Amino acid sequence: MDEHPGLDLAHSFLIAAEELSFRRTAERLGIDQSALSRRIAKLERQLGFQLFERTTREVVLTPAGRSFHEAGAPILAGYDRAVATARRVAQGKTGLLRVAYMAFAAIELMPRVVKRFRAANPAVELALRYLPTQEQKIALSEGEIDLGFMIGPFEHSDFDSRQLASDPLHVFMPRGHPLSTKRTVAPRDLAGEDLLLGDMAEWAAYRRHLGEKFAHAGVPVAPRQEASSTMALLGLVAAGFGVTVYPRQLTGLTGTTIVSRPIADPAFHIETVLVRRRIDRAASVRRFIDCALDTVLPAPEGRKNRDGH
């Protein structure tokens, strides 16, 4: 197999072909002229043809040298661009970042973080994808996404989890419902109510979360109706089908036909966490996490993870 010249030799030649002066070329490269002469001689040996005609008064390209320069200059320029692009990716200043989010994060938290991140990193392309919490965990483990806004807590040795929010849960009911006369609703007040909940296919993590809270309060949970989307559940509430339980932040989506009341039990809250694989230390991932923490937490706490590091 033919031995191809290294980039350092080719780079030295291309500069010399531009300058047509070994003195100026050596100055640009930061080496002495004898070192430059050795580089050019080595390159000519490897190529098997002469690149320059040198006299005491001038340096000119041979026809072969001129051809090599015309073909080689664009190649080296492309290499330099490739290095610069890769360096920006390594620094997290460009590239693609894949972020998943669950329904509750889509309402307020995720958009705020994305807005902040885009303002600071305009060259990074964001691919946003809705996925329920359990599917996010699978997608993260298989490398299909880089970050996920999901229901917490989530503790696993392979993942880094940062808590971004802890929202109290509210009961959402049609205006005029008997529970709307209360300032707060106790879990036991929901016993016997027609409860509307997201189905297990889309809402498994949230359903388990609610089930644990109600079981601890001694209240059985048996939904009257299930649906797969937040808007469908709110539509059923507005139609008088029953009541549902959601984080407080959904109050901005309910309009005038639905009212909400907080559940008077501090255990009834839900965490939103931002999760990445511990092995993934890409700069763009770190930048996104920093933006998320800066969005929701004051410094220096915004730089701490769930373990305080």
KOLZAMAR-190981 format. One record per residue (C-alpha): residue number from 1; residue in three letters; chain; x, y, z. Coordinates in nm, 4 decimals. Example, Ala and Ser with C-alpha at 12.3 -4.5 7.8 and 13.67 -1.06 7.14 Angstrom:
1 ALA A 1.2300 -0.4500 0.7800;
2 SER A 1.3670 -0.1060 0.7140;
This chain:
1 MET A 0.0000 0.0000 0.0000;
2 ASP A 0.1303 0.3464 -0.0866;
3 GLU A 0.2341 0.5622 0.2064;
4 HIS A 0.0314 0.8839 0.2144;
5 PRO A 0.1781 1.2046 0.3546;
6 GLY A 0.0635 1.3265 0.6926;
7 LEU A -0.1475 1.6376 0.7317;
8 ASP A 0.1413 1.8296 0.8863;
9 LEU A 0.3517 1.7778 0.5748;
10 ALA A 0.0643 1.8630 0.3405;
11 HIS A -0.0205 2.1691 0.5476;
12 SER A 0.3387 2.2912 0.5310;
13 PHE A 0.3403 2.2460 0.1533;
14 LEU A 0.0145 2.4328 0.1003;
15 ILE A 0.1370 2.7333 0.2987;
16 ALA A 0.4667 2.7291 0.1111;
17 ALA A 0.2737 2.7159 -0.2184;
18 GLU A 0.0804 3.0253 -0.1115;
19 GLU A 0.3814 3.2204 0.0123;
20 LEU A 0.6408 3.1009 -0.2422;
21 SER A 0.8902 3.1934 0.0263;
22 PHE A 1.0404 2.9427 0.2688;
23 ARG A 1.1268 3.2249 0.5091;
24 ARG A 0.7700 3.3556 0.5319;
25 THR A 0.6331 3.0020 0.5445;
26 ALA A 0.8616 2.9094 0.8323;
27 GLU A 0.7525 3.2227 1.0188;
28 ARG A 0.3831 3.1337 0.9734;
29 LEU A 0.4431 2.7790 1.0950;
30 GLY A 0.6643 2.8865 1.3844;
31 ILE A 0.9578 2.6690 1.2770;
32 ASP A 1.3002 2.7398 1.1302;
33 GLN A 1.3689 2.7184 0.7572;
34 SER A 1.5821 2.4061 0.7865;
35 ALA A 1.2934 2.2214 0.9535;
36 LEU A 1.0603 2.3389 0.6762;
37 SER A 1.3061 2.2235 0.4098;
38 ARG A 1.3189 1.8778 0.5724;
39 ARG A 0.9379 1.8602 0.5719;
40 ILE A 0.9148 1.9490 0.2029;
41 ALA A 1.1934 1.7041 0.1133;
42 LYS A 1.0177 1.4271 0.3097;
43 LEU A 0.6889 1.5024 0.1357;
44 GLU A 0.8561 1.4937 -0.2072;
45 ARG A 1.0126 1.1554 -0.1254;
46 GLN A 0.6773 1.0146 -0.0207;
47 LEU A 0.5002 1.1514 -0.3285;
48 GLY A 0.7745 1.0550 -0.5698;
49 PHE A 0.7894 1.3885 -0.7502;
50 GLN A 0.9345 1.7371 -0.7010;
51 LEU A 0.7043 2.0142 -0.5751;
52 PHE A 0.9234 2.3263 -0.5944;
53 GLU A 1.2015 2.4701 -0.8066;
54 ARG A 1.4275 2.6708 -0.5718;
55 THR A 1.7034 2.9135 -0.6569;
56 THR A 1.8810 3.1663 -0.4421;
57 ARG A 1.6384 3.4296 -0.5676;
58 GLU A 1.2969 3.2610 -0.5951;
59 VAL A 1.0766 2.9636 -0.5206;
60 VAL A 0.8282 2.8432 -0.7844;
61 LEU A 0.5948 2.5480 -0.8065;
62 THR A 0.6691 2.2708 -1.0522;
63 PRO A 0.3779 2.1719 -1.2792;
64 ALA A 0.3194 1.8702 -1.0520;
65 GLY A 0.3403 2.0947 -0.7458;
66 ARG A 0.0895 2.3351 -0.8972;
67 SER A -0.1519 2.0484 -0.9668;
68 PHE A -0.1071 1.9080 -0.6164;
69 HIS A -0.1750 2.2511 -0.4648;
70 GLU A -0.4895 2.3088 -0.6694;
71 ALA A -0.6310 1.9702 -0.5676;
72 GLY A -0.5030 1.9675 -0.2106;
73 ALA A -0.6014 2.3150 -0.0898;
74 PRO A -0.9799 2.2446 -0.0902;
75 ILE A -0.9230 1.9113 0.0833;
76 LEU A -0.7258 2.0710 0.3651;
77 ALA A -0.9797 2.3532 0.3944;
78 GLY A -1.2520 2.0888 0.4282;
79 TYR A -1.0495 1.9119 0.6949;
80 ASP A -1.0085 2.2370 0.8866;
81 ARG A -1.3837 2.2989 0.8673;
82 ALA A -1.4510 1.9451 0.9878;
83 VAL A -1.2205 1.9965 1.2849;
84 ALA A -1.3830 2.3298 1.3697;
85 THR A -1.7323 2.1777 1.3489;
86 ALA A -1.6356 1.8783 1.5608;
87 ARG A -1.4759 2.1099 1.8165;
88 ARG A -1.8011 2.3072 1.8427;
89 VAL A -1.9928 1.9839 1.8926;
90 ALA A -1.7485 1.8764 2.1639;
91 GLN A -1.7969 2.2148 2.3330;
92 GLY A -2.1755 2.1759 2.3160;
93 LYS A -2.2129 2.4776 2.0865;
94 THR A -2.3673 2.2890 1.7933;
95 GLY A -2.5033 1.9467 1.7067;
96 LEU A -2.8290 1.7662 1.7860;
97 LEU A -2.9788 1.7273 2.1333;
98 ARG A -3.2732 1.4880 2.1758;
99 VAL A -3.5049 1.5764 2.4646;
100 ALA A -3.8179 1.3890 2.5722;
101 TYR A -4.0899 1.5197 2.8009;
102 MET A -4.4004 1.3857 2.9747;
103 ALA A -4.7352 1.5629 2.9650;
104 PHE A -4.7030 1.7695 3.2836;
105 ALA A -4.3606 1.9085 3.1857;
106 ALA A -4.4976 2.0181 2.8475;
107 ILE A -4.7290 2.2763 3.0017;
108 GLU A -4.4769 2.5156 3.1528;
109 LEU A -4.1441 2.3729 3.2687;
110 MET A -4.0052 2.2247 2.9465;
111 PRO A -4.0931 2.5302 2.7323;
112 ARG A -3.9242 2.7651 2.9811;
113 VAL A -3.6060 2.5580 2.9835;
114 VAL A -3.6032 2.5212 2.6046;
115 LYS A -3.6466 2.8965 2.5589;
116 ARG A -3.3514 2.9659 2.7882;
117 PHE A -3.1347 2.7001 2.6247;
118 ARG A -3.2075 2.8191 2.2709;
119 ALA A -3.1223 3.1774 2.3619;
120 ALA A -2.7825 3.0668 2.4938;
121 ASN A -2.7124 2.7948 2.2337;
122 PRO A -2.8721 2.8987 1.9028;
123 ALA A -2.6627 2.6604 1.6914;
124 VAL A -2.7695 2.3464 1.8805;
125 GLU A -3.0623 2.1708 1.7154;
126 LEU A -3.3245 2.0478 1.9627;
127 ALA A -3.5410 1.7454 1.8819;
128 LEU A -3.8352 1.7472 2.1245;
129 ARG A -4.0399 1.4297 2.1681;
130 TYR A -4.3372 1.3447 2.3872;
131 LEU A -4.2914 1.0156 2.5742;
132 PRO A -4.4553 0.8837 2.8936;
133 THR A -4.2157 0.8406 3.1843;
134 GLN A -4.1682 0.4640 3.1517;
135 GLU A -4.0968 0.4912 2.7790;
136 GLN A -3.8435 0.7660 2.8480;
137 LYS A -3.6495 0.5345 3.0762;
138 ILE A -3.6304 0.2748 2.8013;
139 ALA A -3.5389 0.5322 2.5361;
140 LEU A -3.2619 0.6721 2.7561;
141 SER A -3.1155 0.3294 2.8276;
142 GLU A -3.1147 0.2468 2.4556;
143 GLY A -2.9574 0.5792 2.3573;
144 GLU A -3.2608 0.7018 2.1621;
145 ILE A -3.2817 1.0279 2.3607;
146 ASP A -3.0250 1.2331 2.5524;
147 LEU A -3.2432 1.3820 2.8273;
148 GLY A -3.5895 1.3265 2.9673;
149 PHE A -3.8351 1.5323 3.1709;
150 MET A -4.0162 1.2611 3.3675;
151 ILE A -4.2115 1.1891 3.6829;
152 GLY A -3.9846 1.1339 3.9800;
153 PRO A -3.8282 1.0317 4.1940;
154 PHE A -3.6008 0.8172 3.9799;
155 GLU A -3.2952 0.6626 4.1407;
156 HIS A -3.0724 0.4294 3.9382;
157 SER A -2.6968 0.3825 3.9309;
158 ASP A -2.6864 0.4239 3.5505;
159 PHE A -2.8698 0.7575 3.5492;
160 ASP A -2.8269 1.1058 3.6886;
161 SER A -3.1547 1.2597 3.8092;
162 ARG A -3.2087 1.6273 3.8914;
163 GLN A -3.5293 1.7375 4.0604;
164 LEU A -3.6711 2.0451 3.8888;
165 ALA A -4.0138 2.0811 4.0488;
166 SER A -4.2420 1.9467 4.3198;
167 ASP A -4.6011 2.0453 4.2455;
168 PRO A -4.8999 2.0002 4.4773;
169 LEU A -5.1875 1.7954 4.3390;
170 HIS A -5.5320 1.9492 4.2911;
171 VAL A -5.8767 1.8062 4.2363;
172 PHE A -6.0253 1.9375 3.9105;
173 MET A -6.4056 1.9436 3.9031;
174 PRO A -6.6890 2.1045 3.7082;
175 ARG A -6.7934 2.4471 3.8317;
176 GLY A -7.0739 2.4072 4.0875;
177 HIS A -6.9572 2.0652 4.2085;
178 PRO A -7.0264 2.0163 4.5828;
179 LEU A -6.6517 1.9941 4.6583;
180 SER A -6.5999 2.3383 4.5032;
181 THR A -6.7423 2.4980 4.8190;
182 LYS A -6.4368 2.3782 5.0109;
183 ARG A -6.1093 2.5701 5.0213;
184 THR A -5.9186 2.2404 5.0252;
185 VAL A -6.0167 1.8804 4.9602;
186 ALA A -5.9122 1.5939 5.1853;
187 PRO A -5.8273 1.2595 5.0211;
188 ARG A -6.1226 1.0983 5.2004;
189 ASP A -6.3543 1.3504 5.0333;
190 LEU A -6.2862 1.1718 4.7053;
191 ALA A -6.4133 0.8349 4.8275;
192 GLY A -6.7195 0.7551 4.6163;
193 GLU A -6.6553 1.0323 4.3642;
194 ASP A -6.6573 0.9494 3.9922;
195 LEU A -6.2846 0.9628 3.9289;
196 LEU A -6.1481 1.0213 3.5783;
197 LEU A -5.7883 0.9123 3.5192;
198 GLY A -5.5411 0.8633 3.2375;
199 ASP A -5.5233 0.5080 3.1064;
200 MET A -5.2426 0.2731 3.2032;
201 ALA A -5.1008 0.2653 2.8503;
202 GLU A -5.0056 0.6351 2.8650;
203 TRP A -5.0186 0.7173 3.2362;
204 ALA A -4.8735 0.4121 3.4109;
205 ALA A -4.6138 0.6037 3.6164;
206 TYR A -4.8650 0.8671 3.7278;
207 ARG A -5.1308 0.6074 3.8055;
208 ARG A -4.8873 0.4181 4.0279;
209 HIS A -4.7916 0.7456 4.1936;
210 LEU A -5.1540 0.8324 4.2677;
211 GLY A -5.2343 0.4795 4.3770;
212 GLU A -4.9607 0.4913 4.6397;
213 LYS A -5.0824 0.8284 4.7728;
214 PHE A -5.4457 0.7206 4.7974;
215 ALA A -5.3541 0.3835 4.9485;
216 HIS A -5.1500 0.5590 5.2186;
217 ALA A -5.4540 0.7811 5.2890;
218 GLY A -5.6787 0.4742 5.3086;
219 VAL A -5.8894 0.5756 5.0080;
220 PRO A -5.9582 0.3160 4.7350;
221 VAL A -5.9058 0.4319 4.3757;
222 ALA A -6.1401 0.2940 4.1100;
223 PRO A -6.1682 0.5240 3.8063;
224 ARG A -6.5098 0.5550 3.6467;
225 GLN A -6.3572 0.6456 3.3117;
226 GLU A -6.0095 0.6416 3.1574;
227 ALA A -5.8746 0.8447 2.8672;
228 SER A -5.5333 0.8779 2.7050;
229 SER A -5.4958 1.2565 2.6873;
230 THR A -5.5094 1.5474 2.9305;
231 MET A -5.7481 1.7458 2.7118;
232 ALA A -5.9894 1.4527 2.6892;
233 LEU A -5.9938 1.4141 3.0677;
234 LEU A -6.0511 1.7858 3.1192;
235 GLY A -6.3263 1.7732 2.8589;
236 LEU A -6.4974 1.4927 3.0508;
237 VAL A -6.4667 1.6938 3.3730;
238 ALA A -6.6172 1.9996 3.2054;
239 ALA A -6.9051 1.7837 3.0798;
240 GLY A -6.9852 1.6788 3.4362;
241 PHE A -6.8620 1.3216 3.4015;
242 GLY A -6.6605 1.3349 3.7230;
243 VAL A -6.3433 1.4754 3.8772;
244 THR A -5.9747 1.4213 3.8149;
245 VAL A -5.6457 1.4814 3.9980;
246 TYR A -5.3661 1.6759 3.8329;
247 PRO A -5.0742 1.9011 3.9297;
248 ARG A -5.1600 2.2615 4.0144;
249 GLN A -4.9943 2.3939 3.6997;
250 LEU A -5.2828 2.2649 3.4857;
251 THR A -5.5134 2.5304 3.6297;
252 GLY A -5.4126 2.7575 3.3424;
253 LEU A -5.5671 2.5169 3.0898;
254 THR A -5.9099 2.4687 3.2412;
255 GLY A -6.1032 2.7746 3.1251;
256 THR A -6.4161 2.8882 3.3091;
257 THR A -6.6105 2.5603 3.3272;
258 ILE A -6.3642 2.3824 3.5577;
259 VAL A -6.2396 2.4773 3.9042;
260 SER A -5.9691 2.3191 4.1138;
261 ARG A -5.8988 2.2800 4.4834;
262 PRO A -5.5728 2.1699 4.6463;
263 ILE A -5.5622 1.8347 4.8224;
264 ALA A -5.5049 1.8991 5.1922;
265 ASP A -5.2322 1.6397 5.2367;
266 PRO A -4.8622 1.7239 5.1902;
267 ALA A -4.8003 1.3745 5.0525;
268 PHE A -5.0113 1.4610 4.7481;
269 HIS A -4.7486 1.6211 4.5285;
270 ILE A -4.5588 1.5157 4.2171;
271 GLU A -4.1936 1.5618 4.1260;
272 THR A -4.0596 1.6444 3.7828;
273 VAL A -3.7026 1.5297 3.7263;
274 LEU A -3.4572 1.5755 3.4409;
275 VAL A -3.2642 1.2557 3.3720;
276 ARG A -2.9590 1.1649 3.1649;
277 ARG A -2.7361 0.8609 3.1403;
278 ARG A -2.4342 0.8974 3.3691;
279 ILE A -2.2089 0.7779 3.0875;
280 ASP A -2.3259 1.0662 2.8665;
281 ARG A -2.1029 1.3646 2.9419;
282 ALA A -2.1609 1.5573 2.6201;
283 ALA A -2.1168 1.9300 2.6665;
284 SER A -2.4584 2.0070 2.5143;
285 VAL A -2.6228 1.7773 2.7714;
286 ARG A -2.4426 1.9561 3.0547;
287 ARG A -2.5422 2.2937 2.9105;
288 PHE A -2.9083 2.1904 2.8938;
289 ILE A -2.9040 2.0664 3.2536;
290 ASP A -2.7447 2.3925 3.3673;
291 CYS A -3.0153 2.5896 3.1855;
292 ALA A -3.2850 2.3773 3.3487;
293 LEU A -3.1412 2.4258 3.6966;
294 ASP A -3.0888 2.7975 3.6412;
295 THR A -3.4518 2.8224 3.5299;
296 VAL A -3.5990 2.6712 3.8452;
297 LEU A -3.3412 2.7173 4.1212;
298 PRO A -3.1327 3.0094 4.2473;
299 ALA A -2.7532 2.9680 4.2520;
300 PRO A -2.5692 2.7906 4.4015;
301 GLU A -2.8384 2.5319 4.4721;
302 GLY A -2.9122 2.5203 4.0998;
303 ARG A -2.5807 2.3426 4.0499;
304 LYS A -2.6579 2.0571 4.2888;
305 ASN A -2.8074 1.7228 4.1966;
306 ARG A -3.0323 1.5123 4.4138;
307 ASP A -2.7328 1.3920 4.6155;
308 GLY A -2.6116 1.7458 4.6770;
309 HIS A -2.3101 1.7250 4.4438;
